[in-house]
Amino acid sequence: MPAAQSNEMAGLTLLALCGMAQQDSWSKASRGRRTVTKGIMDHVREHFGRDYAPNTRETFRRQVLHQFVLGGVAEHNPFEPDLPTNSPRSHYAISEPATGSSSSKR
């Protein structure tokens, strides 16, 4: 990943995409549907105590998730690939190759 994605927000986003809490081992990583606000940002707040302002969701999208998708770390709308870009059901998931398995949760 580019150096710009070597920061706390990117690391916490990766952990949220995997559904992991602070003390979890990588074997607990799971592939699930995560929206930006209710999935990723809420997970980061609940499990890591980082409370990002609601207006930072675009920062998560542009500075982290977009790069993760381009790098093959995450997928955009993998469980509903035909969703329009601006759909309220728009979601992200860790990619199967990034987890090393093909398990998924919808």
N, C-alpha and C positions, 0 to 999 in steps of 0.2 A: 504494500500500500504506500501511497505517497506520504512524505513526512508530515504533511498537514493532517493526516488521519492518525498520527501518533500522539493523541492527546486524551485527556480524561473523558470527554464527551464520546469520542469514538470507542474507547475501551468499555465504557458503561453501556453504550448502544449494542456492542457485540454481546456482552453478557445478557442484556435484556432480550436480544433476538434469540438467544439460546435458552431463555427462561431460567437463568441461573441466579442464585443468591450469593452473598458474600463468601460463605464458607463451603460452597458446593465444589465438588471435583468436576473435571471436564466430562466425566462419564455421565453426569446428570444432564448434560446439554440435550435439549430437545428442539425439534423443528415445529414451530407453531405460528399461527397467524398473529401478527402484531401490528396494530395501527400505530401511528406516530404518537398521538397524545395519550390515548387510553391504554395502549399496549406498552410502548417503549418508555415514554416519559413517566407514566405512573409506576412502572416497574422500577425504574431508577430511583424514584422518590421513596417507594416503599422498602426496597431492599438495600439501598446504598445511601439513603439520607440526602440525596442531592435534589433540590427542588428548583428545577429550571422554570422560568416564567413561560406562560402559555405562548407568548409571541416568539419563543425560540424554536417552535416546531419546524419553521422553515429552515432554520440553521441545521437542525438535525437532518432534515430532508436533503438540503443542498450540499452541506459540508461533510456529511457522514454517509448517509444512506445511498445517495447517488454514487459516491465513490465505491462503496461496498458492492453495489450492483455491478458497476463497471468492472470491478476486480474479481467478480465471481464469488464473493463472500456471502452476499445476500441476493434475494430475488424479490422483484416487485410484483405483487398480485399473483403469486404462484398457485393459489388455490382457486382463483377466479381470473384467469388470464385475459378475459374479454372485458373486464371492468374499464370504464372510461377513466382517464387520468384524474379527473376531479370528483370521482365517486366518493361518497362518505364511507364506503366499505373498502376503500383502498388500503392495502396492507403490505407488509414485508415479512419475509421469513429468512432465516439462515439457509444458505443453500445446502443441498444434500452433500455435495463434495466437501464442504467446509465442516460438516458434522462428522464425516467419516461413516455415516450410516444412511439408511433410507427410511428411518422411522419418521412419522409425521403426526401432528395433531392439528386438526382443523378447528 
